[in-house]
Amino acid sequence: MASISTPFPLISTSYPQNVHISAVLASTDEAVVAVDGEGLSIHHV
Amino acid sequence: MKFICAPLSIRKGADERVTWAVYELKGGLTLLSWIQKGVDCVTDMIPLPQKEPQIQSLLSPDEIGEWVLVNYGNTRLECHNRSKENVQWTWDIPQQASSLRIFKASECPPTRTIDGHVLLAISTKAEFYPISPENPPSDPAVSLALEEVISFV
C-alpha cells in the first residue's frame, strides 16, 4: 500500500486506462489514485 | 489486481484518511478499506460475492468512513461496514437511475429541512431519499421533475 505522497502530476494525457482518480471528501486539495497492479495512494494537488 | 471503480477517500482531520476501493483478483471481488493515520496504517478486506450487475461506484452515506455503499449499476446499493463481513442492508433502487449522489441535506434547497444526508437518484425525475448506514432508504422525502431541479441550480 502506497503512503501519502506526490510522485507524479495528477493531470496528464499520458495516463493509461488502468488509473482511477477521485477527489478526497472533506479535503480541498487531495485526490486518491488507484492504479491497477500497484495499489492506492493519496496525493496533494 | 484490477480496480473496478474509482476509490472513495474521506479526510478525517489533519493526518487521517479513510479510503475504500474494490478490486478484482483471480476472478474474485474484494472491498478494501484503508485507514492511514499518520504513519499508522490499517487495512480490512471484505469479499464481495456478487459480480453482477457491475459495480459502478462507491458512495459514502455520512462522510465518517465507517460505512460505504457499493453501487451495483445504479440499480442496487449494498451497505458495508469495514469491520463486518455481512452486508448491513441492500436496497433495490425503484427506478433505474442515471446518476446517484449523496450530500448533506442542509446544503440543498429542496432538502434543507431534512436531518443528515440524502441520496439523490436521477431517473425520469429527481428523488431525494434520506439515507443512513443503519437502514435502507424507504420512500423519497422529495420528488421533483427534472425541470424543477434546474431551477435550483
N, CA and C atoms of all chains as a GROMACS GRO file, in nm:
protein
  594
    1MET      N    1   0.084  -0.119   0.000
    1MET     CA    2   0.000   0.000   0.000
    1MET      C    3   0.088   0.125   0.000
    2ALA      N    4   0.060   0.215  -0.092
    2ALA     CA    5   0.144   0.334  -0.100
    2ALA      C    6   0.112   0.432   0.012
    3SER      N    7   0.208   0.504   0.057
    3SER     CA    8   0.184   0.606   0.157
    3SER      C    9   0.146   0.736   0.088
    4ILE      N   10   0.110   0.834   0.168
    4ILE     CA   11   0.070   0.963   0.112
    4ILE      C   12   0.192   1.030   0.050
    5SER      N   13   0.181   1.064  -0.077
    5SER     CA   14   0.296   1.120  -0.146
    5SER      C   15   0.250   1.184  -0.275
    6THR      N   16   0.341   1.249  -0.345
    6THR     CA   17   0.311   1.310  -0.474
    6THR      C   18   0.420   1.273  -0.573
    7PRO      N   19   0.418   1.152  -0.624
    7PRO     CA   20   0.528   1.109  -0.709
    7PRO      C   21   0.520   1.158  -0.853
    8PHE      N   22   0.400   1.198  -0.900
    8PHE     CA   23   0.390   1.242  -1.038
    8PHE      C   24   0.269   1.334  -1.053
    9PRO      N   25   0.263   1.413  -1.158
    9PRO     CA   26   0.148   1.504  -1.176
    9PRO      C   27   0.019   1.425  -1.189
   10LEU      N   28  -0.089   1.480  -1.135
   10LEU     CA   29  -0.215   1.407  -1.139
   10LEU      C   30  -0.286   1.416  -1.274
   11ILE      N   31  -0.277   1.531  -1.339
   11ILE     CA   32  -0.349   1.551  -1.463
   11ILE      C   33  -0.252   1.537  -1.579
   12SER      N   34  -0.270   1.432  -1.656
   12SER     CA   35  -0.179   1.406  -1.766
   12SER      C   36  -0.250   1.324  -1.870
   13THR      N   37  -0.231   1.358  -1.997
   13THR     CA   38  -0.294   1.280  -2.103
   13THR      C   39  -0.221   1.148  -2.125
   14SER      N   40  -0.108   1.131  -2.061
   14SER     CA   41  -0.033   1.007  -2.082
   14SER      C   42  -0.074   0.898  -1.983
   15TYR      N   43  -0.172   0.927  -1.897
   15TYR     CA   44  -0.215   0.823  -1.804
   15TYR      C   45  -0.273   0.704  -1.880
   16PRO      N   46  -0.240   0.584  -1.838
   16PRO     CA   47  -0.301   0.468  -1.902
   16PRO      C   48  -0.446   0.451  -1.858
   17GLN      N   49  -0.515   0.357  -1.920
   17GLN     CA   50  -0.656   0.334  -1.890
   17GLN      C   51  -0.679   0.278  -1.750
   18ASN      N   52  -0.578   0.221  -1.690
   18ASN     CA   53  -0.598   0.147  -1.566
   18ASN      C   54  -0.576   0.233  -1.443
   19VAL      N   55  -0.610   0.361  -1.451
   19VAL     CA   56  -0.596   0.452  -1.338
   19VAL      C   57  -0.732   0.513  -1.306
   20HIS      N   58  -0.771   0.508  -1.178
   20HIS     CA   59  -0.894   0.574  -1.132
   20HIS      C   60  -0.854   0.685  -1.035
   21ILE      N   61  -0.914   0.801  -1.051
   21ILE     CA   62  -0.882   0.915  -0.966
   21ILE      C   63  -1.011   0.977  -0.914
   22SER      N   64  -1.016   1.011  -0.787
   22SER     CA   65  -1.130   1.086  -0.735
   22SER      C   66  -1.083   1.182  -0.626
   23ALA      N   67  -1.160   1.288  -0.607
   23ALA     CA   68  -1.126   1.385  -0.504
   23ALA      C   69  -1.151   1.326  -0.366
   24VAL      N   70  -1.067   1.362  -0.270
   24VAL     CA   71  -1.085   1.319  -0.132
   24VAL      C   72  -1.195   1.405  -0.068
   25LEU      N   73  -1.297   1.340  -0.011
   25LEU     CA   74  -1.405   1.414   0.053
   25LEU      C   75  -1.353   1.489   0.176
   26ALA      N   76  -1.411   1.605   0.202
   26ALA     CA   77  -1.374   1.689   0.316
   26ALA      C   78  -1.232   1.742   0.305
   27SER      N   79  -1.177   1.741   0.185
   27SER     CA   80  -1.045   1.798   0.160
   27SER      C   81  -1.053   1.888   0.038
   28THR      N   82  -0.979   1.994   0.038
   28THR     CA   83  -0.983   2.086  -0.076
   28THR      C   84  -0.868   2.063  -0.173
   29ASP      N   85  -0.769   1.984  -0.135
   29ASP     CA   86  -0.650   1.977  -0.219
   29ASP      C   87  -0.590   1.836  -0.225
   30GLU      N   88  -0.673   1.734  -0.213
   30GLU     CA   89  -0.620   1.599  -0.219
   30GLU      C   90  -0.702   1.512  -0.314
   31ALA      N   91  -0.636   1.416  -0.372
   31ALA     CA   92  -0.704   1.318  -0.458
   31ALA      C   93  -0.650   1.179  -0.425
   32VAL      N   94  -0.735   1.079  -0.445
   32VAL     CA   95  -0.695   0.941  -0.423
   32VAL      C   96  -0.684   0.874  -0.560
   33VAL      N   97  -0.579   0.798  -0.576
   33VAL     CA   98  -0.548   0.737  -0.706
   33VAL      C   99  -0.537   0.586  -0.687
   34ALA      N  100  -0.604   0.510  -0.774
   34ALA     CA  101  -0.594   0.365  -0.775
   34ALA      C  102  -0.532   0.322  -0.908
   35VAL      N  103  -0.424   0.250  -0.902
   35VAL     CA  104  -0.354   0.203  -1.023
   35VAL      C  105  -0.356   0.051  -1.024
   36ASP      N  106  -0.411  -0.004  -1.131
   36ASP     CA  107  -0.417  -0.150  -1.143
   36ASP      C  108  -0.278  -0.210  -1.126
   37GLY      N  109  -0.271  -0.316  -1.048
   37GLY     CA  110  -0.145  -0.386  -1.030
   37GLY      C  111  -0.051  -0.320  -0.932
   38GLU      N  112  -0.084  -0.200  -0.887
   38GLU     CA  113   0.007  -0.130  -0.796
   38GLU      C  114  -0.059  -0.101  -0.661
   39GLY      N  115  -0.171  -0.032  -0.658
   39GLY     CA  116  -0.238  -0.004  -0.532
   39GLY      C  117  -0.296   0.135  -0.525
   40LEU      N  118  -0.313   0.183  -0.404
   40LEU     CA  119  -0.378   0.312  -0.378
   40LEU      C  120  -0.276   0.412  -0.325
   41SER      N  121  -0.298   0.538  -0.357
   41SER     CA  122  -0.215   0.644  -0.297
   41SER      C  123  -0.297   0.772  -0.292
   42ILE      N  124  -0.262   0.858  -0.198
   42ILE     CA  125  -0.330   0.987  -0.183
   42ILE      C  126  -0.228   1.096  -0.213
   43HIS      N  127  -0.273   1.194  -0.292
   43HIS     CA  128  -0.180   1.295  -0.342
   43HIS      C  129  -0.235   1.435  -0.315
   44HIS      N  130  -0.146   1.527  -0.284
   44HIS     CA  131  -0.182   1.669  -0.283
   44HIS      C  132  -0.185   1.718  -0.426
   45VAL      N  133  -0.282   1.800  -0.458
   45VAL     CA  134  -0.294   1.852  -0.596
   45VAL      C  135  -0.291   2.003  -0.596
   46MET      N  136  -0.408  -0.744  -0.995
   46MET     CA  137  -0.512  -0.670  -0.923
   46MET      C  138  -0.568  -0.559  -1.013
   47LYS      N  139  -0.699  -0.560  -1.029
   47LYS     CA  140  -0.763  -0.459  -1.115
   47LYS      C  141  -0.870  -0.386  -1.035
   48PHE      N  142  -0.862  -0.255  -1.030
   48PHE     CA  143  -0.963  -0.178  -0.960
   48PHE      C  144  -1.089  -0.167  -1.047
   49ILE      N  145  -1.204  -0.182  -0.982
   49ILE     CA  146  -1.329  -0.190  -1.055
   49ILE      C  147  -1.391  -0.053  -1.078
   50CYS      N  148  -1.369   0.039  -0.985
   50CYS     CA  149  -1.426   0.174  -0.997
   50CYS      C  150  -1.334   0.270  -0.924
   51ALA      N  151  -1.367   0.398  -0.929
   51ALA     CA  152  -1.286   0.497  -0.859
   51ALA      C  153  -1.292   0.473  -0.708
   52PRO      N  154  -1.181   0.489  -0.638
   52PRO     CA  155  -1.183   0.473  -0.492
   52PRO      C  156  -1.257   0.589  -0.427
   53LEU      N  157  -1.291   0.568  -0.301
   53LEU     CA  158  -1.358   0.671  -0.221
   53LEU      C  159  -1.270   0.700  -0.100
   54SER      N  160  -1.234   0.824  -0.081
   54SER     CA  161  -1.148   0.859   0.032
   54SER      C  162  -1.208   0.978   0.106
   55ILE      N  163  -1.195   0.976   0.239
   55ILE     CA  164  -1.251   1.080   0.324
   55ILE      C  165  -1.142   1.132   0.415
   56ARG      N  166  -1.126   1.262   0.419
   56ARG     CA  167  -1.029   1.324   0.510
   56ARG      C  168  -1.093   1.340   0.647
   57LYS      N  169  -1.024   1.289   0.748
   57LYS     CA  170  -1.074   1.300   0.886
   57LYS      C  171  -0.964   1.362   0.971
   58GLY      N  172  -0.957   1.491   0.970
   58GLY     CA  173  -0.851   1.557   1.045
   58GLY      C  174  -0.725   1.568   0.963
   59ALA      N  175  -0.625   1.630   1.024
   59ALA     CA  176  -0.504   1.665   0.951
   59ALA      C  177  -0.426   1.543   0.903
   60ASP      N  178  -0.427   1.435   0.979
   60ASP     CA  179  -0.338   1.324   0.943
   60ASP      C  180  -0.412   1.191   0.928
   61GLU      N  181  -0.542   1.194   0.905
   61GLU     CA  182  -0.615   1.068   0.892
   61GLU      C  183  -0.700   1.068   0.765
   62ARG      N  184  -0.689   0.960   0.689
   62ARG     CA  185  -0.771   0.940   0.569
   62ARG      C  186  -0.828   0.799   0.573
   63VAL      N  187  -0.958   0.789   0.543
   63VAL     CA  188  -1.022   0.658   0.529
   63VAL      C  189  -1.054   0.639   0.382
   64THR      N  190  -1.006   0.530   0.327
   64THR     CA  191  -1.020   0.507   0.183
   64THR      C  192  -1.083   0.369   0.159
   65TRP      N  193  -1.176   0.366   0.064
   65TRP     CA  194  -1.241   0.242   0.022
   65TRP      C  195  -1.213   0.219  -0.126
   66ALA      N  196  -1.199   0.093  -0.162
   66ALA     CA  197  -1.180   0.059  -0.303
   66ALA      C  198  -1.230  -0.083  -0.326
   67VAL      N  199  -1.264  -0.114  -0.450
   67VAL     CA  200  -1.300  -0.251  -0.488
   67VAL      C  201  -1.203  -0.296  -0.596
   68TYR      N  202  -1.144  -0.412  -0.576
   68TYR     CA  203  -1.055  -0.465  -0.678
   68TYR      C  204  -1.088  -0.611  -0.708
   69GLU      N  205  -1.048  -0.652  -0.826
   69GLU     CA  206  -1.068  -0.790  -0.870
   69GLU      C  207  -0.932  -0.859  -0.875
   70LEU      N  208  -0.928  -0.978  -0.817
   70LEU     CA  209  -0.804  -1.055  -0.818
   70LEU      C  210  -0.841  -1.202  -0.833
   71LYS      N  211  -0.787  -1.265  -0.933
   71LYS     CA  212  -0.813  -1.407  -0.960
   71LYS      C  213  -0.964  -1.436  -0.966
   72GLY      N  214  -1.037  -1.345  -1.028
   72GLY     CA  215  -1.179  -1.368  -1.051
   72GLY      C  216  -1.270  -1.332  -0.936
   73GLY      N  217  -1.215  -1.297  -0.820
   73GLY     CA  218  -1.297  -1.260  -0.705
   73GLY      C  219  -1.290  -1.111  -0.677
   74LEU      N  220  -1.400  -1.057  -0.624
   74LEU     CA  221  -1.404  -0.915  -0.592
   74LEU      C  222  -1.382  -0.895  -0.441
   75THR      N  223  -1.304  -0.793  -0.407
   75THR     CA  224  -1.276  -0.761  -0.268
   75THR      C  225  -1.300  -0.613  -0.244
   76LEU      N  226  -1.370  -0.586  -0.134
   76LEU     CA  227  -1.389  -0.447  -0.088
   76LEU      C  228  -1.280  -0.419   0.015
   77LEU      N  229  -1.199  -0.321  -0.013
   77LEU     CA  230  -1.084  -0.288   0.072
   77LEU      C  231  -1.109  -0.159   0.147
   78SER      N  232  -1.082  -0.158   0.276
   78SER     CA  233  -1.080  -0.031   0.349
   78SER      C  234  -0.938  -0.008   0.401
   79TRP      N  235  -0.892   0.113   0.388
   79TRP     CA  236  -0.755   0.151   0.422
   79TRP      C  237  -0.762   0.277   0.509
   80ILE      N  238  -0.718   0.265   0.631
   80ILE     CA  239  -0.713   0.382   0.720
   80ILE      C  240  -0.566   0.419   0.739
   81GLN      N  241  -0.533   0.540   0.700
   81GLN     CA  242  -0.398   0.590   0.720
   81GLN      C  243  -0.406   0.704   0.821
   82LYS      N  244  -0.343   0.682   0.938
   82LYS     CA  245  -0.341   0.786   1.041
   82LYS      C  246  -0.195   0.812   1.077
   83GLY      N  247  -0.145   0.923   1.029
   83GLY     CA  248  -0.002   0.947   1.047
   83GLY      C  249   0.077   0.839   0.977
   84VAL      N  250   0.164   0.773   1.052
   84VAL     CA  251   0.243   0.664   0.992
   84VAL      C  252   0.175   0.528   1.013
   85ASP      N  253   0.064   0.528   1.086
   85ASP     CA  254  -0.005   0.401   1.113
   85ASP      C  255  -0.106   0.369   1.002
   86CYS      N  256  -0.114   0.244   0.971
   86CYS     CA  257  -0.198   0.200   0.860
   86CYS      C  258  -0.275   0.075   0.900
   87VAL      N  259  -0.406   0.074   0.874
   87VAL     CA  260  -0.488  -0.044   0.900
   87VAL      C  261  -0.568  -0.074   0.772
   88THR      N  262  -0.567  -0.200   0.732
   88THR     CA  263  -0.649  -0.238   0.617
   88THR      C  264  -0.742  -0.352   0.656
   89ASP      N  265  -0.859  -0.352   0.596
   89ASP     CA  266  -0.955  -0.462   0.612
   89ASP      C  267  -1.004  -0.500   0.473
   90MET      N  268  -1.028  -0.628   0.454
   90MET     CA  269  -1.075  -0.675   0.324
   90MET      C  270  -1.202  -0.757   0.341
   91ILE      N  271  -1.302  -0.724   0.262
   91ILE     CA  272  -1.431  -0.792   0.268
   91ILE      C  273  -1.458  -0.853   0.130
   92PRO      N  274  -1.477  -0.984   0.124
   92PRO     CA  275  -1.509  -1.044  -0.007
   92PRO      C  276  -1.649  -1.003  -0.052
   93LEU      N  277  -1.662  -0.972  -0.179
   93LEU     CA  278  -1.793  -0.939  -0.237
   93LEU      C  279  -1.835  -1.054  -0.328
   94PRO      N  280  -1.938  -1.130  -0.287
   94PRO     CA  281  -1.971  -1.250  -0.365
   94PRO      C  282  -2.034  -1.220  -0.499
   95GLN      N  283  -2.098  -1.107  -0.510
   95GLN     CA  284  -2.177  -1.081  -0.631
   95GLN      C  285  -2.098  -0.996  -0.731
   96LYS      N  286  -2.096  -1.037  -0.857
   96LYS     CA  287  -2.023  -0.962  -0.960
   96LYS      C  288  -2.114  -0.888  -1.056
   97GLU      N  289  -2.242  -0.924  -1.057
   97GLU     CA  290  -2.336  -0.861  -1.150
   97GLU      C  291  -2.453  -0.801  -1.074
   98PRO      N  292  -2.508  -0.689  -1.118
   98PRO     CA  293  -2.453  -0.604  -1.224
   98PRO      C  294  -2.322  -0.541  -1.180
   99GLN      N  295  -2.248  -0.493  -1.275
   99GLN     CA  296  -2.114  -0.443  -1.247
   99GLN      C  297  -2.115  -0.325  -1.150
  100ILE      N  298  -2.019  -0.328  -1.061
  100ILE     CA  299  -2.006  -0.218  -0.964
  100ILE      C  300  -1.970  -0.090  -1.037
  101GLN      N  301  -2.046   0.015  -1.009
  101GLN     CA  302  -2.027   0.141  -1.080
  101GLN      C  303  -1.954   0.244  -0.996
  102SER      N  304  -1.981   0.245  -0.865
  102SER     CA  305  -1.916   0.347  -0.782
  102SER      C  306  -1.927   0.307  -0.635
  103LEU      N  307  -1.854   0.380  -0.552
  103LEU     CA  308  -1.863   0.370  -0.407
  103LEU      C  309  -1.914   0.504  -0.356
  104LEU      N  310  -2.007   0.498  -0.261
  104LEU     CA  311  -2.066   0.620  -0.207
  104LEU      C  312  -2.052   0.620  -0.056
  105SER      N  313  -2.035   0.737   0.002
  105SER     CA  314  -2.027   0.749   0.147
  105SER      C  315  -2.162   0.796   0.202
  106PRO      N  316  -2.224   0.720   0.294
  106PRO     CA  317  -2.355   0.761   0.344
  106PRO      C  318  -2.350   0.873   0.445
  107ASP      N  319  -2.230   0.902   0.500
  107ASP     CA  320  -2.227   1.001   0.608
  107ASP      C  321  -2.094   1.075   0.622
  108GLU      N  322  -1.998   1.048   0.535
  108GLU     CA  323  -1.866   1.114   0.538
  108GLU      C  324  -1.789   1.084   0.667
  109ILE      N  325  -1.825   0.975   0.734
  109ILE     CA  326  -1.749   0.935   0.853
  109ILE      C  327  -1.646   0.828   0.817
  110GLY      N  328  -1.682   0.742   0.724
  110GLY     CA  329  -1.585   0.645   0.675
  110GLY      C  330  -1.600   0.505   0.730
  111GLU      N  331  -1.684   0.487   0.832
  111GLU     CA  332  -1.703   0.353   0.886
  111GLU      C  333  -1.783   0.266   0.790
  112TRP      N  334  -1.864   0.330   0.708
  112TRP     CA  335  -1.956   0.260   0.620
  112TRP      C  336  -1.934   0.305   0.477
  113VAL      N  337  -1.968   0.215   0.385
  113VAL     CA  338  -1.961   0.250   0.244
  113VAL      C  339  -2.078   0.186   0.172
  114LEU      N  340  -2.126   0.252   0.069
  114LEU     CA  341  -2.232   0.196  -0.015
  114LEU      C  342  -2.169   0.153  -0.147
  115VAL      N  343  -2.189   0.026  -0.182
  115VAL     CA  344  -2.142  -0.025  -0.310
  115VAL      C  345  -2.259  -0.014  -0.408
  116ASN      N  346  -2.235   0.058  -0.515
  116ASN     CA  347  -2.339   0.085  -0.614
  116ASN      C  348  -2.325  -0.012  -0.731
  117TYR      N  349  -2.420  -0.105  -0.740
  117TYR     CA  350  -2.420  -0.201  -0.850
  117TYR      C  351  -2.504  -0.145  -0.965
  118GLY      N  352  -2.436  -0.090  -1.060
  118GLY     CA  353  -2.500  -0.048  -1.185
  118GLY      C  354  -2.615   0.049  -1.171
  119ASN      N  355  -2.614   0.130  -1.067
  119ASN     CA  356  -2.722   0.225  -1.040
  119ASN      C  357  -2.857   0.156  -1.023
  120THR      N  358  -2.854   0.025  -0.992
  120THR     CA  359  -2.980  -0.047  -0.970
  120THR      C  360  -2.992  -0.100  -0.828
  121ARG      N  361  -2.879  -0.120  -0.760
  121ARG     CA  362  -2.886  -0.172  -0.624
  121ARG      C  363  -2.771  -0.118  -0.541
  122LEU      N  364  -2.799  -0.087  -0.416
  122LEU     CA  365  -2.696  -0.043  -0.322
  122LEU      C  366  -2.680  -0.147  -0.213
  123GLU      N  367  -2.556  -0.168  -0.174
  123GLU     CA  368  -2.523  -0.252  -0.058
  123GLU      C  369  -2.445  -0.168   0.041
  124CYS      N  370  -2.484  -0.176   0.168
  124CYS     CA  371  -2.415  -0.100   0.272
  124CYS      C  372  -2.323  -0.195   0.349
  125HIS      N  373  -2.196  -0.160   0.354
  125HIS     CA  374  -2.095  -0.242   0.422
  125HIS      C  375  -2.027  -0.160   0.532
  126ASN      N  376  -1.990  -0.234   0.638
  126ASN     CA  377  -1.909  -0.176   0.745
  126ASN      C  378  -1.771  -0.239   0.736
  127ARG      N  379  -1.668  -0.161   0.768
  127ARG     CA  380  -1.533  -0.212   0.745
  127ARG      C  381  -1.496  -0.326   0.841
  128SER      N  382  -1.569  -0.340   0.952
  128SER     CA  383  -1.533  -0.445   1.047
  128SER      C  384  -1.631  -0.562   1.045
  129LYS      N  385  -1.723  -0.562   0.948
  129LYS     CA  386  -1.822  -0.671   0.942
  129LYS      C  387  -1.823  -0.730   0.802
  130GLU      N  388  -1.828  -0.862   0.797
  130GLU     CA  389  -1.834  -0.926   0.666
  130GLU      C  390  -1.974  -0.924   0.608
  131ASN      N  391  -2.074  -0.928   0.697
  131ASN     CA  392  -2.212  -0.933   0.648
  131ASN      C  393  -2.257  -0.795   0.599
  132VAL      N  394  -2.341  -0.798   0.498
  132VAL     CA  395  -2.397  -0.673   0.445
  132VAL      C  396  -2.495  -0.616   0.546
  133GLN      N  397  -2.485  -0.487   0.573
  133GLN     CA  398  -2.578  -0.423   0.667
  133GLN      C  399  -2.718  -0.414   0.608
  134TRP      N  400  -2.726  -0.371   0.484
  134TRP     CA  401  -2.853  -0.372   0.413
  134TRP      C  402  -2.830  -0.363   0.263
  135THR      N  403  -2.931  -0.406   0.190
  135THR     CA  404  -2.930  -0.388   0.045
  135THR      C  405  -3.058  -0.317   0.007
  136TRP      N  406  -3.052  -0.247  -0.102
  136TRP     CA  407  -3.170  -0.171  -0.147
  136TRP      C  408  -3.173  -0.170  -0.299
  137ASP      N  409  -3.283  -0.221  -0.352
  137ASP     CA  410  -3.303  -0.214  -0.497
  137ASP      C  411  -3.364  -0.078  -0.530
  138ILE      N  412  -3.295  -0.005  -0.613
  138ILE     CA  413  -3.341   0.129  -0.647
  138ILE      C  414  -3.469   0.117  -0.730
  139PRO      N  415  -3.576   0.183  -0.688
  139PRO     CA  416  -3.707   0.161  -0.753
  139PRO      C  417  -3.705   0.187  -0.903
  140GLN      N  418  -3.638   0.292  -0.945
  140GLN     CA  419  -3.630   0.320  -1.088
  140GLN      C  420  -3.484   0.325  -1.127
  141GLN      N  421  -3.450   0.261  -1.238
  141GLN     CA  422  -3.311   0.265  -1.285
  141GLN      C  423  -3.264   0.411  -1.291
  142ALA      N  424  -3.159   0.440  -1.218
  142ALA     CA  425  -3.111   0.577  -1.210
  142ALA      C  426  -2.997   0.598  -1.310
  143SER      N  427  -2.989   0.718  -1.362
  143SER     CA  428  -2.874   0.751  -1.446
  143SER      C  429  -2.762   0.810  -1.363
  144SER      N  430  -2.794   0.854  -1.243
  144SER     CA  431  -2.692   0.913  -1.156
  144SER      C  432  -2.736   0.903  -1.011
  145LEU      N  433  -2.640   0.874  -0.923
  145LEU     CA  434  -2.664   0.871  -0.779
  145LEU      C  435  -2.562   0.960  -0.711
  146ARG      N  436  -2.607   1.044  -0.620
  146ARG     CA  437  -2.516   1.130  -0.542
  146ARG      C  438  -2.567   1.136  -0.398
  147ILE      N  439  -2.474   1.152  -0.305
  147ILE     CA  440  -2.511   1.170  -0.164
  147ILE      C  441  -2.447   1.299  -0.115
  148PHE      N  442  -2.524   1.375  -0.040
  148PHE     CA  443  -2.472   1.500   0.014
  148PHE      C  444  -2.549   1.536   0.141
  149LYS      N  445  -2.499   1.635   0.212
  149LYS     CA  446  -2.568   1.681   0.331
  149LYS      C  447  -2.700   1.747   0.292
  150ALA      N  448  -2.808   1.705   0.357
  150ALA     CA  449  -2.939   1.758   0.321
  150ALA      C  450  -2.946   1.910   0.338
  151SER      N  451  -2.874   1.961   0.436
  151SER     CA  452  -2.880   2.104   0.464
  151SER      C  453  -2.819   2.189   0.354
  152GLU      N  454  -2.743   2.125   0.264
  152GLU     CA  455  -2.673   2.200   0.160
  152GLU      C  456  -2.754   2.218   0.033
  153CYS      N  457  -2.876   2.163   0.030
  153CYS     CA  458  -2.955   2.166  -0.094
  153CYS      C  459  -3.093   2.225  -0.063
  154PRO      N  460  -3.136   2.327  -0.136
  154PRO     CA  461  -3.263   2.393  -0.103
  154PRO      C  462  -3.383   2.300  -0.088
  155PRO      N  463  -3.405   2.202  -0.176
  155PRO     CA  464  -3.526   2.119  -0.160
  155PRO      C  465  -3.522   2.029  -0.036
  156THR      N  466  -3.405   2.005   0.020
  156THR     CA  467  -3.395   1.910   0.133
  156THR      C  468  -3.345   1.977   0.260
  157ARG      N  469  -3.347   2.108   0.262
  157ARG     CA  470  -3.284   2.182   0.372
  157ARG      C  471  -3.341   2.147   0.509
  158THR      N  472  -3.468   2.106   0.512
  158THR     CA  473  -3.531   2.078   0.642
  158THR      C  474  -3.506   1.935   0.691
  159ILE      N  475  -3.437   1.853   0.610
  159ILE     CA  476  -3.412   1.714   0.648
  159ILE      C  477  -3.280   1.706   0.725
  160ASP      N  478  -3.278   1.621   0.827
  160ASP     CA  479  -3.154   1.600   0.902
  160ASP      C  480  -3.065   1.500   0.828
  161GLY      N  481  -2.936   1.513   0.847
  161GLY     CA  482  -2.843   1.413   0.796
  161GLY      C  483  -2.815   1.426   0.647
  162HIS      N  484  -2.802   1.311   0.583
  162HIS     CA  485  -2.764   1.307   0.442
  162HIS      C  486  -2.880   1.258   0.356
  163VAL      N  487  -2.876   1.295   0.229
  163VAL     CA  488  -2.976   1.248   0.135
  163VAL      C  489  -2.907   1.188   0.013
  164LEU      N  490  -2.975   1.088  -0.042
  164LEU     CA  491  -2.933   1.027  -0.168
  164LEU      C  492  -3.019   1.087  -0.278
  165LEU      N  493  -2.956   1.142  -0.379
  165LEU     CA  494  -3.029   1.193  -0.496
  165LEU      C  495  -3.017   1.090  -0.607
  166ALA      N  496  -3.131   1.038  -0.649
  166ALA     CA  497  -3.136   0.944  -0.760
  166ALA      C  498  -3.204   1.013  -0.877
  167ILE      N  499  -3.128   1.027  -0.985
  167ILE     CA  500  -3.182   1.091  -1.105
  167ILE      C  501  -3.230   0.983  -1.200
  168SER      N  502  -3.357   0.986  -1.235
  168SER     CA  503  -3.411   0.896  -1.338
  168SER      C  504  -3.495   0.984  -1.430
  169THR      N  505  -3.622   0.952  -1.446
  169THR     CA  506  -3.708   1.042  -1.521
  169THR      C  507  -3.747   1.162  -1.433
  170LYS      N  508  -3.716   1.150  -1.304
  170LYS     CA  509  -3.734   1.260  -1.210
  170LYS      C  510  -3.618   1.260  -1.111
  171ALA      N  511  -3.617   1.356  -1.023
  171ALA     CA  512  -3.513   1.365  -0.921
  171ALA      C  513  -3.575   1.330  -0.787
  172GLU      N  514  -3.526   1.221  -0.728
  172GLU     CA  515  -3.582   1.177  -0.600
  172GLU      C  516  -3.476   1.184  -0.492
  173PHE      N  517  -3.512   1.244  -0.379
  173PHE     CA  518  -3.419   1.264  -0.268
  173PHE      C  519  -3.463   1.173  -0.153
  174TYR      N  520  -3.376   1.079  -0.119
  174TYR     CA  521  -3.405   0.983  -0.012
  174TYR      C  522  -3.317   1.012   0.109
  175PRO      N  523  -3.377   1.029   0.227
  175PRO     CA  524  -3.293   1.032   0.349
  175PRO      C  525  -3.216   0.901   0.358
  176ILE      N  526  -3.089   0.909   0.395
  176ILE     CA  527  -3.008   0.787   0.395
  176ILE      C  528  -2.919   0.783   0.518
  177SER      N  529  -2.902   0.661   0.569
  177SER     CA  530  -2.815   0.641   0.684
  177SER      C  531  -2.756   0.501   0.674
  178PRO      N  532  -2.648   0.474   0.747
  178PRO     CA  533  -2.590   0.340   0.742
  178PRO      C  534  -2.679   0.236   0.810
  179GLU      N  535  -2.767   0.278   0.897
  179GLU     CA  536  -2.843   0.181   0.977
  179GLU      C  537  -2.952   0.111   0.897
  180ASN      N  538  -3.021   0.186   0.811
  180ASN     CA  539  -3.136   0.130   0.741
  180ASN      C  540  -3.136   0.173   0.595
  181PRO      N  541  -3.192   0.088   0.508
  181PRO     CA  542  -3.201   0.129   0.367
  181PRO      C  543  -3.303   0.240   0.350
  182PRO      N  544  -3.294   0.314   0.241
  182PRO     CA  545  -3.395   0.419   0.217
  182PRO      C  546  -3.534   0.356   0.202
  183SER      N  547  -3.635   0.436   0.228
  183SER     CA  548  -3.772   0.390   0.203
  183SER      C  549  -3.831   0.478   0.094
  184ASP      N  550  -3.927   0.562   0.130
  184ASP     CA  551  -3.986   0.649   0.029
  184ASP      C  552  -3.904   0.776   0.015
  185PRO      N  553  -3.905   0.834  -0.104
  185PRO     CA  554  -3.833   0.962  -0.119
  185PRO      C  555  -3.898   1.072  -0.035
  186ALA      N  556  -3.816   1.153   0.025
  186ALA     CA  557  -3.867   1.266   0.102
  186ALA      C  558  -3.913   1.378   0.008
  187VAL      N  559  -3.846   1.387  -0.104
  187VAL     CA  560  -3.878   1.490  -0.203
  187VAL      C  561  -3.867   1.426  -0.341
  188SER      N  562  -3.964   1.455  -0.426
  188SER     CA  563  -3.959   1.407  -0.563
  188SER      C  564  -3.990   1.524  -0.656
  189LEU      N  565  -3.900   1.550  -0.747
  189LEU     CA  566  -3.915   1.667  -0.833
  189LEU      C  567  -3.901   1.629  -0.979
  190ALA      N  568  -3.970   1.701  -1.065
  190ALA     CA  569  -3.943   1.688  -1.207
  190ALA      C  570  -3.805   1.747  -1.235
  191LEU      N  571  -3.740   1.695  -1.338
  191LEU     CA  572  -3.604   1.742  -1.365
  191LEU      C  573  -3.602   1.892  -1.394
  192GLU      N  574  -3.710   1.943  -1.455
  192GLU     CA  575  -3.714   2.087  -1.484
  192GLU      C  576  -3.713   2.169  -1.354
  193GLU      N  577  -3.775   2.114  -1.250
  193GLU     CA  578  -3.776   2.186  -1.121
  193GLU      C  579  -3.637   2.189  -1.059
  194VAL      N  580  -3.561   2.081  -1.079
  194VAL     CA  581  -3.426   2.077  -1.023
  194VAL      C  582  -3.340   2.185  -1.085
  195ILE      N  583  -3.355   2.202  -1.215
  195ILE     CA  584  -3.273   2.301  -1.285
  195ILE      C  585  -3.295   2.440  -1.227
  196SER      N  586  -3.417   2.466  -1.178
  196SER     CA  587  -3.445   2.599  -1.122
  196SER      C  588  -3.366   2.625  -0.995
  197PHE      N  589  -3.312   2.519  -0.931
  197PHE     CA  590  -3.233   2.537  -0.810
  197PHE      C  591  -3.085   2.562  -0.840
  198VAL      N  592  -3.044   2.537  -0.964
  198VAL     CA  593  -2.901   2.548  -0.997
  198VAL      C  594  -2.860   2.695  -1.003
   0.00000   0.00000   0.00000
